[in-house]
Amino acid sequence: MKALSKIALLSSFAAVLFAVSCKPDDSPQATPSDPRDVYVAAWTCNEHSTQIGTTSYTVHINKSTTNSAQVFITNFYNTGTGQATANISGNSITISQQTFNGNQLHGSGTKTGDNSISLTYYMNNGSSIDTCTSTLTRQ
């Protein structure tokens, strides 16, 4: 009888250990429900312009509240004012033709990692076109 109670006690102990050891690990990071979330941040922009040269400044990317594929980039082209509009599709960024600070702007880019975006864009002031390439790094 003692042997049976020892076996029952050991079985109960083993069941408790098994239940504790089978507790699920911390859940894996969920994929954001809004794919734009991974873009929303302050970014350091290292820009090379054919007309201005190389500059570095901060831009902010924020989601549009009226278009679920759109973001706004403030301080774009280091203007200090206004915001450029871009569309997000996965890792691709499209800056559709738009008027920005009196210039015609368009371009595209790719999110190249968790903390980096590469962009190429064109600013046309009516008499010349400034070709720009930039790398945005999350701050």
Secondary structure, DSSP 8 states (H G I E B T S, - for coil): -HHHHHHHHHHHHHHHHHHHHTS--S------SSGGGGT-EEEEEEEEETTTEEEEEEEEEEE-SS-TTEEEEETGGG-SS-EEEEEEETTEEEEEEEEETTEEEEEEEEEEETTEEEEEEEEE-SS-EEEEEEEEEE-
